Amino acid sequence: MHSATISTKGQLVIPTRFRKALHLQAGDKVSLTLEGDKLLLQREQPRHARLIRGKFGRPVLVAPQGPRP
């Protein structure tokens, strides 16, 4: 289990290990849900295609999940 400290501004740093597991990058949106005494953080699915780094570092265009508009 990992722990983090909340700053005086109410900010929390998500450890690198978790950011990588969720593929979070600067500017990504996340949703927060309170379940009892637990705070759940979930990555919101982007609604548009975006570029990510592929297996060999090359850019790859990834389409959004879900039904097409």
LINURBEL-V346865 format. One line per field, one symbol per residue. psi: psi as a letter, one per 40 degrees, with the letter a starting at -180 (. if undefined). burial: b if it has 9 or more other ideal C-beta (glycine too) atoms within 8 Angstrom, else e. A space follows every 10 residues. Layout:
psi->???
burial->???
//
This chain:
psi->hiiihhieee ihhhiddddd defhiheiii ihhhhbfhhh hhhihieiii hihadfeihh hhiiiaii.
burial->eeeeeeeeee eeeeeeebbe eeebeeebeb eeeeeeeeee eebeeeeeee eeeeeeeeee eeebeeeee
//
